[in-house]
């Protein structure tokens, strides 16, 4: 599945479906997750209902006095939105932007935010029974960024908890970017 097909899949999710879905772990039997990578061997996922669109790399304007993981802001059809470098947010070293790099635009608490990732893979339909909470897997694992871990045929997908990823209390991001 190429990036254009992924973007088409994301755009097919309607606003009505998003309003009906309170949280991706609900009473529904299947969850749709867009997967992406930061490191070649680690695959992450975001609930498709949180995604507004997936963009190819564009010009990012740096801002002074922002947390290190805020890459800057972009102009998205007249809306200025912050871009979070997910690699830096997770404490990984920053790498070069490539042709595969993407910005996943997500909506959290009424705000649009871009997530800079290395590569977007595909949309997975995952049965809820195949998703475990991180605390069930290993004691002491921080659940700050992790909503759950999906068991797939070819490995695991770490499903992210976007609220904490974007607006953590240790940085007053809301005030910095407004």
JOHUFEN-V577647 format. One record per residue. N is the residue number from 1. OMEGA is omega as a letter, one per 40 degrees, with the letter a starting at -180 (none if undefined). D_LAST is the distance of its C-alpha to the last C-alpha in whole Angstrom. Layout:
# JOHUFEN-V577647
n = <N;N>
omega = <OMEGA;OMEGA>
d_last = <D_LAST;D_LAST>
This chain:
# JOHUFEN-V577647
n = <1;2;3;4;5;6;7;8;9;10;11;12;13;14;15;16;17;18;19;20;21;22;23;24;25;26;27;28;29;30;31;32;33;34;35;36;37;38;39;40;41;42;43;44;45;46;47;48;49;50;51;52;53;54;55;56;57;58;59;60;61;62;63;64;65;66;67;68;69;70;71;72;73;74;75;76;77;78;79;80;81;82;83;84;85;86;87;88;89;90;91;92;93;94;95;96;97;98;99;100;101;102;103;104;105;106;107;108;109;110;111;112;113;114;115;116;117;118;119;120;121;122;123;124;125;126;127;128;129;130;131;132;133;134;135;136;137;138;139;140;141;142;143;144;145;146;147;148;149;150;151;152;153;154;155;156;157;158;159;160;161;162;163;164;165;166;167;168;169;170;171;172;173;174;175;176;177;178>
omega = <a;a;i;i;i;a;i;i;i;a;i;i;a;i;i;i;a;i;a;a;i;a;a;i;a;a;i;a;a;i;i;a;i;a;i;i;i;i;a;a;a;a;a;i;i;i;a;a;i;a;i;i;i;a;i;a;i;a;i;a;i;i;i;i;i;i;a;a;i;a;a;i;i;i;a;a;i;i;i;a;i;i;i;i;a;i;a;a;i;i;i;i;i;i;i;i;a;i;i;a;a;i;i;a;a;i;i;i;i;a;i;i;i;i;i;a;a;a;i;a;a;i;i;i;a;i;a;a;i;i;i;i;a;a;i;a;a;i;i;i;i;i;a;a;a;i;a;i;a;i;a;i;a;i;a;i;i;a;a;i;a;a;a;i;a;a;a;a;a;i;i;a;a;a;a;a;i;none>
d_last = <37;35;32;32;34;31;29;31;32;28;28;31;29;29;26;29;30;26;26;30;28;27;27;29;31;33;36;36;39;37;33;32;30;29;30;28;29;28;31;34;36;33;32;29;28;25;26;26;25;22;22;21;22;23;23;25;23;21;20;17;15;14;12;13;13;11;14;17;17;13;15;13;11;14;15;16;18;15;12;10;10;10;14;15;19;20;23;22;20;23;25;27;27;25;28;28;27;29;30;30;26;24;20;21;18;18;16;15;15;14;11;13;13;15;18;20;24;27;29;29;32;33;33;35;36;36;39;37;40;39;36;36;34;33;35;38;38;38;38;35;33;29;28;24;23;27;27;31;33;35;39;40;43;42;40;37;33;30;28;25;23;19;17;18;18;14;13;16;16;17;13;11;8;6;5;6;4;0>
